[in-house]
């Protein structure tokens, strides 16, 4: 499979396999993006982050780097094992790693609930870093041409990606991993894609961490809201999935 580099001036539009449009903005005019940019979800709760060592906590930047690396290994493991990656949130908290995979994302409401649960998890467990990992269809505009309005999931030239979106206080990181499949449809591996020029992802699955460190009362409220949604300590994965 041939993977060509995308120029910074191009527009990249993607749709999650779990539904909902996501847009990468890379310096194109406001008028060119108003019709395709999805709204950022209102903050309801924080996200998941990397594990904190028992000795000396690492700086936030290192936490996010480590978590992004783990998320990629986790995605590779599941793609090789199952041929697909379920939407997953990985978060680092003062008491270790937290992992959350929703049971069902059949419709837009379920996807909104998943995004809100991820925010609440981050708040309830005082997450310091979080990575959202999921599959997406991606279409790109050719240099000097506008982006086609055809939904990526229906586009003839669509490409299949695993998307990693990580954040910590004051920093965000993204990684797009093109999926290479065998003739039979199995997972062969990931290709290369330069995401250094794409720094602004928008949609329901971004902005998971709370804008401020939650208070004890806010954490308790977030945990109570999670329990109402059926998300408890028993349903959350502790530590990070082995790969």
N, C-alpha and C positions, 0 to 999 in steps of 0.2 A: 504494500500500500504506500503510495507516494504522499508525503506530508510536506506541503509548502509553507513557507513562513508568511505570516500576515503582516503587511505594512502597518505602522502605527496609525496611519490616516484612515484605515479601513474600519468599518463598523462590524461588530460581531454580535449576532443575535442568537439566542439559544432558548430552547424550551426544555424544561426538565421532563424526563420520562415520567416522573410522578405528576406532571402537569404544571402549568403556569410559566409565563414568559420571564426570561431573565435577559437583561441587556448589559453589555460591556460598553462603557463610554470611554473613548480614547481621543478626546480633543476635537470631535466633530461639532459643527455649529449647533446651537440650541434648537434652531428650527428643524434640523435634520433628525433630532432625536425625540422631540416631544410626542410624536405619534407612536413610538415604540417603547419608550421607557416605562417600566412597571413601577408602581408606587412602592416605596419602602414601607414595610409593615410597621405599625405603631408599636413602640416598645412596650412589652408586657412582662418580660422577665429576662434573665441572663442566660449565658451559655455554658458549654462544657469546656474543660481545659486539660492541659498536660499534668502528669503526676508531679507532686512536689517531693523532693528527696527528704529522707528522714534527717539528713545532716544539715546542709545549708541550701535553702531555696535558690534556684537559679534565677537570673534576671528574666523579666517577662519575655524579652526577645528570644532568649534561648528556649524558654518554655514553648513558645509558638513554633519555633523551628523544629524542636523535637516532636511536637504533636503533629505537625504537617508530615514529617518523615514517617511517623507511626501510621498516620491515616493512609498514606500511599501504600505502605506495606500491607495494611489491612485490606485495602481495596484490591490489591494485586492477588492476595490470598483468596478472597471471596470470588473474584472474577475467574481465577483458575479452577476453583472448586465447583462453583455453581453457574458460571457464565454470566452472572449479573451481580450488581451491588445494590442492596436495599438502602434507601436513605438512612443515614446514620449520623448521629451527633456524638462527638467525642469531646469531653471537657476535662480540664485539669482543675482540681479544687485543693484546698489546704489539707484535705484528708485523703487525697489520692484521685485516681481517674474515675470518671463516670461515663458510661456509654448508654445511649438510648436509641432504640430502633422501634418505630411505630408498628402496630399490628396491621393497620389498613390505611391505604391512601387512595380510596376509590373515587373520591370526588373533591371538589375545591374546598368544601368545609373541612374534610379530614386533613387536607394539606395545611389549611390555616391552623387547625388544632395542633398539628405536629410542630409548626413553627412557634406557636404560642407556648407549647409545652417545653420546647427547647429554651426559650427565654426564661420561663419560670424555673426550670432546672438550674440555669446559670445563677439566678437570683437566690434560690433556696439553698444552694450549696456553695455560694460565694465563689463561683468559678473565676479563674484568672485568665484563662485562655480557652478558646473553643474552635473546633473545626467541624464544618458541615461537609459531608461527603455524599455525593449522589451522581446518578447518570443523567446525561442530557443529550438532546439532539442539537447540533450547531450548524448554522448556515452563515456564510460570510459574503459581504459585498465585494465585488471586484473593484480595483483601484479606479477612482473617478466616477463610479456608478453608485446610485442609491441602493439601499438594502431592499430586497424584494419583500413585499408584505405577506407572502405566503408563509404560514406557520412552519417553523423548522421541521416539525414532525411530519409534515406533508410535502416538504420540498424534495425535488428530485436530487439535488446536490447536497443533501444533508450529510453530516458526519456525526458519528457516535463518540461521545466523550465521557470520561469520569471527571467531575469537577470537585476540587477541594477548595473550600473558602474558610480561611482561618482569621481569627482576630484576637487581639489582646488590647490592653489599655494603650491607646496611642499608635497602634500598628495594625495593619491588615495585610494579609497575604493570600494570593490565589494561585492555583495551579490547574492547568487544563491538560488532561492526559488522553490523547486520541486512542480510541480502542481499535486494535487490529484483530480481525477475526479470520479464522480459517475458511476455506471454501465450504466447509460443512456448517459454518456458523459458530464454531467454538471459539473460545478466547485464545488468541495467540500471544498477545502482549500489548504493551503501550508504545505508541510512537512518540515523536518529539513535537513540541509546540512552544513557541516563545510567548510567554504571557507578561513579559516585563513592561510592555507598554500599556497593559490593561489594568487599571488600578481602581476602577469604580464599578462594582457589581451592584445591581439593584434588584429588589424583589422581596418576596415574603421570607426567604431564607437567609437574609443578611441582617446585620445589626442585632445580633443575638445577645450580646453582653449589655448589662445595664449601664447607663451613662455615669453612674456613681456607684461606689461600693455600697451595697445594701446594708441597712441597719439590721439589728437582731429582730426587730419587729417586722421589717419588710421581708426578711428571710422566712420567718414563721408564717406570714401571710401567703407568700409564694408557695410554701410547702403545703399549706392547707388547700390552696387552689389546685395544686397538682393532684392531691388525694381525691378531690372532687372529679378530676378528669381520669381517675383510675391509675395515675402514675405514682407509685410508692417506692420505698427503699427496696421492697421485694421484687419489683418489676424492672428496676434499673440495674444495669450491669455495673459491677464494681471492679476497679482496676480497668485495664484495657484488654480487648479481645486478643488472644494469642494468634500469631500468624506464623 
